[in-house]
């Protein structure tokens, strides 16, 4: 957005020069990790991830280790959803260093419903609405910076399926 | 051109709670029309959120996100007047960006 203009460093007094250097380094770090949308989204989940059939397969595809259930990952939602076309689910993790959050619907045609790439500026806690084709286990999966893959699951029953209605 | 994304961003303590409602049919490709033919998949695939121009979240949706995608989250270090921008792109290549200020 061109908000940050830099004055020449040579004529800045020492304190300002240090601040400018620090700023420049921060901007460089930001640009390299930011994954500027859409083309350079280097942290994006590959398209094949949406074809994965099981959670372990998905975890491997995303460079994570064997998934383990954890109480520090949460998934909330109704016990019974009247309308499978719009099921409100909450999901997140309290664990620090979560890089990605995934939402999985076990019995849907596509297991992976959504993937979120997190930055440090966002709290790892979300609400969204999903389609559930039939009663199914729904998983929230957190991929941590250290490669750990942790998940929580919840069974949501659907009275009217949301895929073909 | 698609309808605008509704964005509500309000301070709650030291964080900004953001609620988005994107306007999109989100056809999964599973639904059949009246002649029995499947309606082609048409859905938002990429979402990008920035706070004052800095990316804070990027999301990829599959076909299981509901029509008119809703998303709620909290941004740390946001202040009143900060700009939240929401961009999305669908599988047909359509896209749009909307912006709102934190209240």
Boltz contact constraints between the chains, C-beta under 6 A:
constraints:
  - contact:
      token1: [A, 1]
      token2: [B, 53]
      max_distance: 6.0
  - contact:
      token1: [A, 34]
      token2: [B, 55]
      max_distance: 6.0
  - contact:
      token1: [A, 37]
      token2: [B, 48]
      max_distance: 6.0
  - contact:
      token1: [A, 38]
      token2: [B, 46]
      max_distance: 6.0
  - contact:
      token1: [A, 38]
      token2: [B, 89]
      max_distance: 6.0
  - contact:
      token1: [A, 41]
      token2: [B, 58]
      max_distance: 6.0
  - contact:
      token1: [A, 45]
      token2: [B, 60]
      max_distance: 6.0
  - contact:
      token1: [A, 50]
      token2: [B, 62]
      max_distance: 6.0
  - contact:
      token1: [A, 86]
      token2: [B, 66]
      max_distance: 6.0
  - contact:
      token1: [A, 105]
      token2: [B, 64]
      max_distance: 6.0
  - contact:
      token1: [A, 108]
      token2: [B, 64]
      max_distance: 6.0
  - contact:
      token1: [A, 110]
      token2: [B, 62]
      max_distance: 6.0
  - contact:
      token1: [A, 110]
      token2: [B, 63]
      max_distance: 6.0
  - contact:
      token1: [A, 112]
      token2: [B, 62]
      max_distance: 6.0
  - contact:
      token1: [A, 113]
      token2: [B, 62]
      max_distance: 6.0
  - contact:
      token1: [A, 113]
      token2: [B, 64]
      max_distance: 6.0
  - contact:
      token1: [A, 114]
      token2: [B, 61]
      max_distance: 6.0
  - contact:
      token1: [A, 114]
      token2: [B, 65]
      max_distance: 6.0
  - contact:
      token1: [A, 115]
      token2: [B, 60]
      max_distance: 6.0
  - contact:
      token1: [A, 116]
      token2: [B, 59]
      max_distance: 6.0
  - contact:
      token1: [A, 117]
      token2: [B, 58]
      max_distance: 6.0
  - contact:
      token1: [A, 119]
      token2: [B, 56]
      max_distance: 6.0
  - contact:
      token1: [A, 121]
      token2: [B, 56]
      max_distance: 6.0
  - contact:
      token1: [A, 121]
      token2: [B, 75]
      max_distance: 6.0
  - contact:
      token1: [A, 121]
      token2: [B, 76]
      max_distance: 6.0
  - contact:
      token1: [A, 121]
      token2: [B, 77]
      max_distance: 6.0
  - contact:
      token1: [A, 122]
      token2: [B, 56]
      max_distance: 6.0
  - contact:
      token1: [A, 122]
      token2: [B, 57]
      max_distance: 6.0
  - contact:
      token1: [A, 122]
      token2: [B, 73]
      max_distance: 6.0
  - contact:
      token1: [A, 122]
      token2: [B, 75]
      max_distance: 6.0
  - contact:
      token1: [A, 123]
      token2: [B, 74]
      max_distance: 6.0
  - contact:
      token1: [A, 126]
      token2: [B, 73]
      max_distance: 6.0
  - contact:
      token1: [A, 127]
      token2: [B, 72]
      max_distance: 6.0
  - contact:
      token1: [A, 128]
      token2: [B, 70]
      max_distance: 6.0
  - contact:
      token1: [A, 128]
      token2: [B, 71]
      max_distance: 6.0
  - contact:
      token1: [A, 129]
      token2: [B, 66]
      max_distance: 6.0
  - contact:
      token1: [A, 129]
      token2: [B, 70]
      max_distance: 6.0
  - contact:
      token1: [A, 130]
      token2: [B, 64]
      max_distance: 6.0
  - contact:
      token1: [A, 131]
      token2: [B, 64]
      max_distance: 6.0
  - contact:
      token1: [A, 131]
      token2: [B, 66]
      max_distance: 6.0
  - contact:
      token1: [A, 163]
      token2: [B, 30]
      max_distance: 6.0
  - contact:
      token1: [A, 164]
      token2: [B, 30]
      max_distance: 6.0
  - contact:
      token1: [A, 164]
      token2: [B, 31]
      max_distance: 6.0
